Structure formats: structure tokens, C-alpha cells
Amino acid sequence: MENWQSAWMGAAPLSRRRFSISPIPGTDMADILVVGAGQLGLMMAAAGARLGISVDRLDHVTGEVLPGTSDTRLPLSREEILARYPVITVELEHLLGNEMVEGLRNESTWCNAEAMSLLPARDQQKALLEQLDIATSPWQTIDTPHDLDAARLRLGDELVVKSIRDGYDGKGQWVVGSGDDGGIPENAYGGIIAERLIRFEREVSLVGARFRGGGKAFFPLVENYHQDGMLRYTLAPASGSEVLQDEAEDMLGRVMDSFDYVGVMAMECFETRQGLLVNELAPRVHNSGHWTQAGAGISQFDLHLLAILDRPLVELPTRQGFTLMLNLIGCRLNPEWQGLAGIQCWWYGKSWRENRKLGHINIHARDPDFLVQVSENLVDTLDPFHGDMLNLALGEALPK
């Protein structure tokens, strides 16, 4: 088991300040507004409470504000929102077309407007990566079935076809073989791209942040395991990734610099024999960064808030050892998880649905024996599917 340290790059010195604005009546939550009322915004609000930063969430569907981590809903107009919140950020990038969002996104208080406009579209992501000379899988847009045939000639017989917008967690993706259309619906043409199917060694990701002065901070590369397009677990740090860390930081750093970006961004990559290929970019906190809540001196949620508020990055001790993050998908909350030593359980409070991300568990261990001990206690409380995933993760994590 390799020891590791977070690969922090020096962030520019920033002045600490509190904003002087009127709070929402009955609360003191008035510093940051997160657009989106899902689990990422919830965990940002929880991180803010610990840091002394007030974070509220905007349900972009209903237009209601949820103060902090509460489920209280307050109807606020666009004008009231702009008066109360000097900084607006997002928990998800697929927001275009919503009336409330469109009314806010051109305001100066909205962080990273250019990145949020470009990066949700996969074809624009790909074009940006090529413009920045960052390696990514060969691709082309697909408007007709004839284009799919042409893509096979140019890219190879095996393709991955993806929706340009809105596809995530395996949705809007089709694997296409020779002479087959992969079941792509007719109405998808004109809104999809095809990529060469990459035979990768493993999937890794990097989460980092950029501050207003241009300084950057990066967590270690992590290894991810997906099944049916959904992230099942993350291992941090990725074994033997030291040789790739500088390459990954350079790639993500150039993307963030191109937008004058502020806050956390994630980059998912394929590791191949030739090096890293960028698969996707996410201009926000990311599922593969949840391990930082237990395995780093500062979490990705803390880091995002500090960066967008121009607050100094406080030097915290790095945590030696290894962290395993297990997604809880389509299962029920087991109260036993909260009482198990050595694990940290986050439950999102969402309604149950099959194949829906409902929570996650972090295990941080300084040595392999402790990881095994905690996992043995945990596996008895999991359903067979998640138990199998935990055992699979352990097989990858433990020294061979």
C-alpha cells in the first residue's frame, strides 16, 4: 500500500473577507447560492456550515431557495436573488433552457459563465481539447445513419456514440459494432457524436481548483470503476499514478486557464499505454471527488467554496493512507451504516428509484489490515450487489 500526499500547487494569496449583505429573513444563509437542489449542492452547504461560509440552494425547476441543508423552501424572485447573493455557482452543468437559470447566468455574480455555456456540449468539449492540443479519443458529429457508416471508416469499426447534451451515468450512450447501429433511436441523429472505442488499461480522474489569481490546487489522481456507465467505486490514490500526476495537472490546468475558471473542475481520463486521453470534463464538484471528504485534509466541496469566494487556501495536513468510495445505487438506507467504526456514510435524502445514486460510503485506512477489518464489518450490512462491488474494490486496493 503506497503512502501518498495531496499534490497541492500554491494558490495565490487571497484576502479573507465576509460579504455585507442582507440575509434571508430568519436565516443567516446569504453568501453563496448554488443552482441545483441535488446532493452536490447539499454537500456544498454542509461543507460551508463547517467552514463558516453560508450556502443556500436554488431549485432551478421550482425557483425556490432552500437555506443551507434544510428542506424549507422560500420563493424568491430573480431580483431578490441578485440582491442577496454576491456569488452564484452550480452543482450541475446541464441547465440551459430553464427560465430562472437563463435570467441569472448573464449576471456578473454567476461564476464561470463561459465554461458553463460550452462544456455541457460534448462536441464543444472535444473541439476545445483539440484546440488546446490535449489528447482525447478521435471523434466526429453524427447527423445521419450515413455519417455513422463514414465514422466507421474514419474511426474504426467499434464506436461509442454519445448524446451531445444531457447524457450522464450511462444515459444517452450506445456502443456500436461493425454493421450495427447499437439501437440508436432515429430522433437522436443530429444530436450525437461518435468516438473511437478506446481499449484502456483503467479509468482515472483528477479533481482540481483554480483561484482568481491563477493559482491551482490538485488532489491525487484516482482510479474509477464504472458499470453500465455509472461510477460504482473510486480508489484514492490510483496506484502507480505518480508518473501521470504532472501530465494530468497540466491538462486540466490548461483547460481551466482557457476559461479564466474559478472553482473546482473534474477531468475523467482513460489511461492507455501511450498516456492519458481525456474522456470528459465536468465544470463542478464531481462524484469521483467524494473520497476527499474522508481521505484528504480538505474536501473538494471546501476547496470549491474557498476558491469562488477568493479565500485563502488554509494549509491542512495531508492524510496518509488509502481511501475507498463506494456509491450506494438503488438501495435502501441501512441505519447500521452510521454506527460502523471506520466508515463515513453520506445519504442524500432522495426518493428511491432503481439505478439512482442515493448515497455513498467513504472508508479511509492508514494500512491494509484496517481496510480489510472495516470492509468485513461493512459487507455484512450491504445487499449482495453492493457487497460484490466492495469485494471487487478490495481486490484492486490491496497489495498484490
N, C-alpha and C positions, 0 to 999 in steps of 0.2 A: 504494500500500500504506500503510494508515494505521498510525501508531505507536499503541501503547496502553500502558496501565498497569493492573495489577490494582486493582480497586476495593475496597481494604481499608477496612473500618469498624473503629473501635477496639474491640478486645476488652478486657473488664475485666481489670485487673492481677490475676494469679493467682500463688500461691506455688508454686515448684518444689519437688518432693519425690519421693523414691523410696519405694515401699511396702516394709515389712519383713515378708516372708512367706517360707515355706519353698518353695524351688524344687522342681520335679520332679527326682527323682534323676537325676544325670548331666547335667543341663542347668541353665541359669540363666534359662529361659524361664518367667516366672511373674507378670508384671504384668497383662497383658490376655489374655482369652480371646475369640476370635472364633468365633461359632457359624456353621458352614459351612466346607466344605473346598474351595471353588472358587477361581477366580482372584482374586476381590476380597479374600478373606482372605489369599491368598498374597502379594498386593501390599501389603497392610497389614503383614504380617510382614516383608517386605523393607524397607519404609519404617521400621518400628520398629527394625530392626537398625542402620540408618544413624543414627537419632536417639538410640540408646541406650535404647530402650524395648523390652522383651521382649514378644513377641506369639506366642501359641500359637493353634492352630485346632482346633475340635471338629467332627468328622464327625458330624453330628446323626443320620445314618442308622445308623451302627455304634456310636456312643457312644465312639469312640476319639479321643484327643487327639494332634495332630501338632505337635511342638515346632518353633517358628519356621518356616522354609521347608523343613524336612526332610520326607521321606515315612515316617519312623519313626512307628509307631502304638503308643500307650500306652493300655491300658484303664484308665479311671478311673471311680470311682463318683461319683454326684451329690454325696455328702458330701466326697469328696476334691477335686472341682472347686471347691466352695464354699469349702473351706479354703485352696486355693492361689491363687485368682483374685479379687482385690478389685474388678475391673471386668470385666463381660461385655457384649460388643457383638455385632452380627450383620453378616453380609455379604449376607444376603437376607432379605426380609420374609415370604416365604410358608413359614412354619414351623409353623403351628398344627396340632395333632393328633399331633405327634411326642412320644412319651412322655418322652424325655430333655429336650426343649425345654419341655414343659409342667411338668416338675419344677423347672426353673430360672427360668422367666420371671416368677414372682411374687416372686423374691428381690430384696432391696434392691440387690444388686450388678448386676442386669440393667438396662442403660440403656434409657430411653425405652419402658417397658412399655406405656404408654397409646397412643403413636403406633404401636407395632408391632402392637397389637391392632386399631386402627381402620383404618389406611391400607392394609393389604393388600386391603381390600374396596372395590371401585370405587364402589359405591353410597354407602358411608360417606364416601369421599373427596369425592364430588360434594356430598353434603349438608353437609360441613364447609366446603367452598369457598363454597357459597351462604350458610351461616351467617355466614361472615367477610366477606361481600359482595365476594368475589373472582371475577372474570369467568371463566366456564367455559362450554362448549357446553351448550345445553339438552338434557335427558335425562329418562328415566323407566325404571322397572323393567319387565321383561317376564316375565310368568308363563305366558302362553298365546299361541298364534298370534293370538287376537283382540286381545291387548294390542299386538301388532306393528302390526295394522291401525289401532288407535287412535293409536299413536305416529306413524304417517304423517300422520294428520290434524292432530296437535298440533305435530309437529316438522318435517314436510316429507317429501317422497317419498323422498329419499335419506338413508339412515341408516347409521351404523356400530354394529353390535351387538357387545358385548364380554362375555366371562365376568366375573362379579363377582370371582372369585378365580382366581389361578394363571395367567392368561393373560399371556404376555410374548413378546417377539421375534416378534410376529405370530401367535402361537398363541392360540386361543380368540377370534378376531375374524372378523367377517363383514361385508362391505359389501352392503347390501340396497337394491335399487332399487324403483321403483314396481311393485306387483303381483308381487313376487318375494320369496322368503323367504331368499335368499342361501345356501341349503343348510344352514341351522341344524339340527343334529340334534335330534330330539324330546326327548331326555333333557337338553338344555341349558336348556329352559324352566324358569323358577323360579330360575335362577342366572345370569341375564344382564341387562344394561341396554342400552337403545338411546340413541344420541346423534345429534343432527343432524350430518350430514356437513358439515364446515367447508371452504370454499374458501379456504385460507390462502395467504399470499404466500410464507412459508417457515416451517420449524420451528426454534425456538431453545430453548436450555435454560440454566438458571442453577444453579450449584453453590455452596452457601454453608454456613457453620457457625455454630452458636450455642454460646457458652461458658456455664458455670454462672452467671456473674454477669449474663448477659443481653446481653453484647457479641456482635457478629456480624462475620464476615468473608465477603466475597463475591468470587468470581472474575468476570471479564467474561462477559457473555452470549456464547454460541457458536452457530454455525449447524450444524444437523444434517441429514444426508440419509439417509432410510430407503428401503429397497426390500423389498417383501414383509413389511413390519412389522419389519424388522431394521435397526438402525443400521449404515450402511456407512462413513460418514466424518463427522468433525467438523472445522470450521474455526474457529479461535480467534484473535482475537475475531471476532464476527459484524460484518461491515461495516456502518457507519452505526448501530450499536446504542447509541451513547451516549445518544440521546434516550429509549431504552427501559430503560436500566440502572436508574434510580431507581425506575421503576414495578415492574420485576421484583423488585428487592431489597425493596421494600415488601410485595409479595405474599408472597414466600417468608418474609420476616421475621415477618409476622403469623401464618403457619401455624406456624412454629417456636415463637413466643411462646405460642400457644394450648395447646401441649403442655408448656411449660417444657422444650423439647427441648434436648439436648446432643449435639454432634457434627455431622457433615455430613449435609445433605439436598439432594436434587436436585429441580428443578421443570422439567418439559417443557411448552413452550407453543407455540401457533400464533400467528404474527404475522399480524394482519389489518389492514385499513385503519382499523378502529376501535380498534386497540390489541392487547394481548396477551390470549389466552384460555388458561387453564391446562388442559393435557391430562391430565397425570399427575404424581403426587408419588411420590418414592422416598425412604424414610427410611434412607438409607445412602449410601455412595460409589457412583458411577454411571459407566457406560460413557462417557457424554459428558463426563466429567471426566478421562479418562485423559490427555488432552493436557497436563494440568498437570505431568506427570512430566518433560516437556521444556520446556514453554513458560511456566512460572511460577516464581517464586522459592521456592515451597513447593508440594508436590503436595497433591491432595485427600486422599491417604492420610495424609500427615504431619499435615495440618490436623485430620482426624478424631481421630487419636490424641492430639494435643495438647489438643483440646477435651474429650474424655471423661476425660482424666487431670488436668484443671484445671492444665495447664501453660501458662506464658506463651507468647503468640504472638511468636516471635522475628522482628524486622523483617528481612526479606531483600530485596535489590534486586529490583525487578520486571524482567522481561525484555522488552526492546523487540523488536518484530517480529511474526511470524505463525507459528502452529503448525497443522499438519495431522495429524490422527489417522486412520489407515486401519485398520479392522477386518480381521482375517485370518479368513475364514469358510470352513470346509470344505476347507481346503487343507493341503498338507504343508509342514513346516519346510524352508526353504532355508538351508543354512549360510552362503551368500553374504551374507545379510542382516546377519549380525553383523560382517562386515568392511567394510561400506559406510560411507564417511565421511558424517557429517551425519544419519544416521538412528539411532533408538533402537528396538530390537526387543524386545518382550516376548512370550515363548512360555509358554503356561500348563501344558504337560505333560499335557494331557488326551488321552484316546483319540480317534482320528479318527472323525468322523461327519459326514455331509453336512449342510450348513447349521448347523454348530455353530461357535460362536466359539472359536477355538483360539489366538489371539494378537492383537497389534496392533502397528502401527509408528507412531512419532511422528517428524515432521520439524519442527524449529524453524529458521526462517530470519529473518535481520535485514533481508533485502531480496529482491525478486522474482527477481533473477538467481540468487541462491544456491538458492532454492526450485526453480527450473527445473533447475539443474545437478544437484542431489541427486535430483530426481524422474526425470530422464533416466537416471541410473545405476540407480535402483531399478526402473524399469519393465521393464528388460531381464531382471530376475530374477523377475518375477511371472508367474503364469498369465494367460491372456487376460482372464478376468473381473476379477481384481484390477487388472490393468493398465488396463482400461477405467474402473474406479472411480477410480483415481488420476488419470487424464486428465480425468475429469469434475470431480473436486475441484479440479484445477489451473485448469480453465476458470472455476470460480467464484471461486477465490482470487486470480488475477492481475488487476491493474488493467486495466480496460476501455479 
